[in-house]
């Protein structure tokens, strides 16, 4: 299961950052990545995991994968809600960690529930000043989602 989660995480990252390196984006590569990410997400969606950390990693990966893809066979929102429900169950079981923070941020990106962002900030506050690359990445991601949340809230008025 871990290798499948890691493979989907890698593909999703590639899709999300396609073209960010200055290379041109080719339609066939975009199509292929979207198709493969969606297909792998669909295959992993109903899978059972072996432990809480694996469940959290799967939920983070699936939320990002579904968010990154342009495809929807009419049930994407329902599947995302199922993943959010699974995430809610596992969040209370895992210790404060980078993984928990990643799951909080992924869920916050879908729901804009401020309590999730606050809990992520509490975990980050315990990291100190010298952040690892992964810690910096999730901190930046939370900031971006919070900025999007602010814009989202102001455009709904």
DRENDO-1510 file (C-alpha; in Angstrom, 1 decimal, always signed):
<recs>
REC; n; res; u; v; w
REC; 1; UNK; +0.0; +0.0; +0.0 .
REC; 2; UNK; +2.8; +2.4; +0.9 .
REC; 3; UNK; +4.4; +2.1; -2.6 .
REC; 4; UNK; +1.0; +2.8; -4.2 .
REC; 5; UNK; +0.5; +5.9; -2.0 .
REC; 6; UNK; +4.0; +7.1; -2.8 .
REC; 7; UNK; +3.5; +6.6; -6.5 .
REC; 8; UNK; +0.3; +8.6; -6.5 .
REC; 9; UNK; +1.9; +11.3; -4.3 .
REC; 10; UNK; +4.7; +11.6; -6.8 .
REC; 11; UNK; +2.4; +11.8; -9.9 .
REC; 12; UNK; +0.2; +14.3; -8.1 .
REC; 13; UNK; +3.2; +16.5; -7.3 .
REC; 14; UNK; +4.3; +16.3; -10.9 .
REC; 15; UNK; +0.8; +17.3; -12.1 .
REC; 16; UNK; +0.5; +20.2; -9.6 .
REC; 17; UNK; +3.9; +21.6; -10.6 .
REC; 18; UNK; +3.8; +20.9; -14.3 .
REC; 19; UNK; +5.5; +23.8; -16.1 .
REC; 20; UNK; +6.7; +25.5; -12.9 .
REC; 21; UNK; +10.3; +24.7; -13.9 .
REC; 22; UNK; +10.0; +26.8; -17.0 .
REC; 23; UNK; +9.6; +23.9; -19.4 .
REC; 24; UNK; +6.7; +24.1; -21.8 .
REC; 25; UNK; +3.5; +22.2; -21.0 .
REC; 26; UNK; +2.5; +19.8; -23.7 .
REC; 27; UNK; -1.2; +18.8; -24.0 .
REC; 28; UNK; -0.4; +15.1; -24.3 .
REC; 29; UNK; +1.7; +15.2; -21.0 .
REC; 30; UNK; -1.0; +17.1; -19.2 .
REC; 31; UNK; -3.7; +14.7; -20.4 .
REC; 32; UNK; -1.6; +11.7; -19.5 .
REC; 33; UNK; -0.8; +13.0; -16.0 .
REC; 34; UNK; -4.4; +13.9; -15.3 .
REC; 35; UNK; -5.6; +10.5; -16.5 .
REC; 36; UNK; -3.0; +8.6; -14.5 .
REC; 37; UNK; -3.5; +10.6; -11.3 .
REC; 38; UNK; -7.3; +10.2; -11.5 .
REC; 39; UNK; -7.1; +6.5; -12.3 .
REC; 40; UNK; -4.7; +5.8; -9.4 .
REC; 41; UNK; -6.8; +7.9; -7.0 .
REC; 42; UNK; -9.9; +5.9; -8.1 .
REC; 43; UNK; -8.0; +2.6; -7.5 .
REC; 44; UNK; -6.9; +3.7; -4.0 .
REC; 45; UNK; -10.1; +5.4; -2.9 .
REC; 46; UNK; -11.8; +2.4; -1.4 .
REC; 47; UNK; -8.7; +0.7; -0.1 .
REC; 48; UNK; -8.2; -0.2; +3.6 .
REC; 49; UNK; -4.9; +0.7; +5.2 .
REC; 50; UNK; -2.9; -1.2; +7.8 .
REC; 51; UNK; -2.5; +1.5; +10.5 .
REC; 52; UNK; -3.5; +5.1; +11.3 .
REC; 53; UNK; -0.4; +6.7; +9.8 .
REC; 54; UNK; -0.9; +4.9; +6.6 .
REC; 55; UNK; -4.6; +6.0; +6.6 .
REC; 56; UNK; -3.5; +9.6; +7.2 .
REC; 57; UNK; -1.0; +9.4; +4.3 .
REC; 58; UNK; -3.6; +7.9; +2.0 .
REC; 59; UNK; -6.1; +10.6; +2.9 .
REC; 60; UNK; -3.6; +13.4; +2.3 .
REC; 61; UNK; -2.6; +11.9; -1.1 .
REC; 62; UNK; -6.2; +11.3; -2.2 .
REC; 63; UNK; -7.3; +14.8; -1.3 .
REC; 64; UNK; -4.5; +16.3; -3.2 .
REC; 65; UNK; -5.0; +14.0; -6.2 .
REC; 66; UNK; -8.7; +14.7; -6.6 .
REC; 67; UNK; -8.0; +18.4; -6.2 .
REC; 68; UNK; -5.3; +18.3; -8.9 .
REC; 69; UNK; -7.3; +16.5; -11.5 .
REC; 70; UNK; -9.7; +18.0; -14.0 .
REC; 71; UNK; -11.7; +14.8; -14.3 .
REC; 72; UNK; -15.0; +14.0; -12.6 .
REC; 73; UNK; -17.2; +11.1; -13.4 .
REC; 74; UNK; -20.1; +12.7; -11.4 .
REC; 75; UNK; -19.1; +11.4; -8.0 .
REC; 76; UNK; -15.9; +13.3; -7.2 .
REC; 77; UNK; -17.4; +15.6; -4.6 .
REC; 78; UNK; -19.0; +12.5; -2.9 .
REC; 79; UNK; -15.6; +10.8; -2.8 .
REC; 80; UNK; -13.8; +13.9; -1.5 .
REC; 81; UNK; -16.5; +14.0; +1.3 .
REC; 82; UNK; -15.8; +10.3; +2.1 .
REC; 83; UNK; -12.1; +11.1; +2.4 .
REC; 84; UNK; -12.8; +14.1; +4.6 .
REC; 85; UNK; -14.9; +11.8; +6.8 .
REC; 86; UNK; -12.1; +9.2; +7.0 .
REC; 87; UNK; -9.7; +12.0; +7.7 .
REC; 88; UNK; -11.8; +13.2; +10.6 .
REC; 89; UNK; -11.7; +9.8; +12.2 .
REC; 90; UNK; -7.9; +9.4; +11.9 .
REC; 91; UNK; -7.0; +13.0; +12.9 .
REC; 92; UNK; -7.8; +12.2; +16.6 .
REC; 93; UNK; -5.7; +9.0; +16.5 .
REC; 94; UNK; -2.4; +10.3; +15.2 .
REC; 95; UNK; +0.1; +12.3; +17.2 .
REC; 96; UNK; +1.1; +15.9; +16.4 .
REC; 97; UNK; +3.5; +15.5; +13.5 .
REC; 98; UNK; +4.3; +16.6; +10.0 .
REC; 99; UNK; +1.9; +14.0; +8.7 .
REC; 100; UNK; -0.9; +15.3; +10.9 .
REC; 101; UNK; -0.2; +18.8; +9.8 .
REC; 102; UNK; -0.3; +17.7; +6.2 .
REC; 103; UNK; -3.7; +16.1; +6.7 .
REC; 104; UNK; -5.0; +19.2; +8.6 .
REC; 105; UNK; -3.9; +21.5; +5.7 .
REC; 106; UNK; -5.3; +19.1; +3.0 .
REC; 107; UNK; -8.7; +19.0; +4.9 .
REC; 108; UNK; -8.6; +22.8; +5.4 .
REC; 109; UNK; -8.0; +23.3; +1.7 .
REC; 110; UNK; -11.3; +21.5; +1.0 .
REC; 111; UNK; -13.4; +22.9; +3.9 .
REC; 112; UNK; -11.9; +26.2; +4.9 .
REC; 113; UNK; -12.7; +25.2; +8.5 .
REC; 114; UNK; -10.6; +27.6; +10.6 .
REC; 115; UNK; -10.2; +25.1; +13.5 .
REC; 116; UNK; -8.2; +22.9; +11.2 .
REC; 117; UNK; -5.9; +25.7; +10.3 .
REC; 118; UNK; -5.5; +26.7; +13.9 .
REC; 119; UNK; -4.5; +23.1; +14.9 .
REC; 120; UNK; -2.0; +23.1; +12.0 .
REC; 121; UNK; -0.5; +26.4; +13.3 .
REC; 122; UNK; -0.3; +24.9; +16.8 .
REC; 123; UNK; +1.7; +22.0; +15.5 .
REC; 124; UNK; +3.9; +24.3; +13.4 .
REC; 125; UNK; +4.6; +26.6; +16.4 .
REC; 126; UNK; +6.3; +23.6; +18.1 .
REC; 127; UNK; +8.7; +23.1; +15.3 .
REC; 128; UNK; +11.0; +26.0; +16.2 .
REC; 129; UNK; +12.9; +28.2; +13.8 .
REC; 130; UNK; +15.0; +25.7; +11.8 .
REC; 131; UNK; +12.5; +24.0; +9.5 .
REC; 132; UNK; +13.1; +20.9; +7.3 .
REC; 133; UNK; +12.2; +21.3; +3.7 .
REC; 134; UNK; +8.9; +19.3; +4.2 .
REC; 135; UNK; +8.0; +21.5; +7.2 .
REC; 136; UNK; +8.6; +24.7; +5.2 .
REC; 137; UNK; +6.6; +23.3; +2.3 .
REC; 138; UNK; +3.5; +22.6; +4.4 .
REC; 139; UNK; +3.9; +25.9; +6.2 .
REC; 140; UNK; +3.9; +27.6; +2.8 .
REC; 141; UNK; +1.0; +25.5; +1.6 .
REC; 142; UNK; -1.1; +26.5; +4.6 .
REC; 143; UNK; -0.3; +30.2; +4.0 .
REC; 144; UNK; -1.4; +29.8; +0.4 .
REC; 145; UNK; -4.6; +28.1; +1.4 .
REC; 146; UNK; -5.3; +30.7; +4.0 .
REC; 147; UNK; -4.8; +33.4; +1.3 .
REC; 148; UNK; -7.2; +31.6; -1.0 .
REC; 149; UNK; -9.7; +31.2; +1.9 .
REC; 150; UNK; -9.6; +34.9; +2.5 .
REC; 151; UNK; -10.2; +35.6; -1.2 .
REC; 152; UNK; -12.9; +32.9; -1.4 .
REC; 153; UNK; -14.7; +34.4; +1.6 .
REC; 154; UNK; -14.6; +37.9; +0.2 .
REC; 155; UNK; -15.9; +36.9; -3.2 .
REC; 156; UNK; -19.0; +35.3; -1.7 .
REC; 157; UNK; -20.2; +38.5; -0.2 .
</recs>
